[in-house]
Amino acid sequence: MKKKILIVLANYYTDISDGLLKSALKNIPKSNYLKIIRVPGVFEIPVTISKNLKKFDAFLALGCVIKGQTPHFDFISQATTNAIMNISVIQKKPVGNGIITCLNMKQAKARKKKGAEAAKAVISILSQK
């Protein structure tokens, strides 16, 4: 059965998010319907998913947060993770969390393939009976 999957991609670090998207797309069967919505940053991912809950069977959240000099990193990372988990559990729809949190750009570049893991997780949940 064809599933409808929405990928919400945070563009703040374009090079990183494009790598996450590329790795995710390699792991989603072509038989599924895909739509990609780009948002400015990871904080906008949960609300975008919420606005589209009735239109899709599953979601993939992709983006990157890199630690800076302030606690902003901790607040954004935790709030986004909590919101994504709440959406998934309450709505009973899979949301693959492909948002990477890194201490620096070198770590982020090394983890661009993490989108694949999030995509595999979503496909696995969609396959459950």
N, C-alpha and C positions, 0 to 999 in steps of 0.2 A: 504494500500500500504506500502510495506517495505521501510523504510527510512535508509539511511546510515549516521551514526553519528560517528564523530571522537572525542575522549576524549584526550585532551592534558594535561598531568599531570606533574606538577613541583615537582621534587623529593628532593628539598633542605631540607625540613623537612619531612622525609619519613613517620614517624608515623602520622603526620597530613594529608599528602596527601593521604595515604592509607585509612584513615577514611573518607575523602571527597569522594574518589572513591567508597568506599563501600556504602555510603549513596546515591550516585548518581545512582549507578547500580540498586538499589532497586526500582528506580522510572522510569526506562526506560523499556518500554514493550519489552519482549523477541523477539517479531516479527521483531525488528529492527536489522540491521547489525551494529555491533560495532567494532571499532578498537581503541586501546589505544597506544598513543605514549608518552613515558616518556622523559622529558627534564630536564636539570640541575636546572633551576630556572624559576620564573614567567616571567622574561624578554624575555625568549626564546619562550614563548607561542604564541604571535601574528605572528611571522615569520613562525612558524610551521603550524599554521592555514592557513596562506597565501599560503604556498607551496602546500597545499592540498585542496584548494578551489574548484577545478573542480571535485574532487573525492567524495565529501561528500555533503549531504543535510543540515547538521547542525553540530555544534561544541559545545564542553563543555570544558571550561578552568578551571582547578582546581589547586590550589596551595595556598601557604601561605607566607605572608610577615610579619615579626615581627620587630617592631621599635627597633632600636639600639641607639647608642650614636651620630650618625651623621645624616644629612638630607637625606642620601641614601634612606631610607624608603619612604620618600615623593616623591622623583624623580621616583623611580621604580614603586610605586603604581599608581601614576598619569599617567605616560607614558604607562604603561600596560593597564590601564583602557581605556585611550583615544584610543589606538591602537585597542583594542578589539571592542569598539563601532564603530570606523571608518570602520573596516572590515565588521561588521554586517550591518551597514546602506548602505555603498557603494555597497557591494556585494548582499544585500538583502537576506541574509542567517542568521538564528538565531545562536547566539553565547551566550551560557549561561555562565555568569561570576560567577564562583564559586571560585574566588580567595579571600581568607579572609585576611584582614589586621588587625593586632592585636598589642597591646602594649606589650604583654608578652606571654610566653608559656602557662600559665594558661588559658588565654583568647582563645588562639588557640585551645587547647584541648577541651574546652567547645563548640567550634563552628565547630567541625569536621563534623557535620551532615548538614552543609550548602551546601554540594554538592547536596543534595536532592532538595533544592530549585532551584538551577540552572538547574538541570535536568527537573524538572517540568515546568520551564519557557520555555525551548527548546521544550519540547513535546507539550506544549500549542501553541506555534507559528507554529510548524509543522502541527498542527491540523486545523489551520485557512484555510478557503477556499478563 
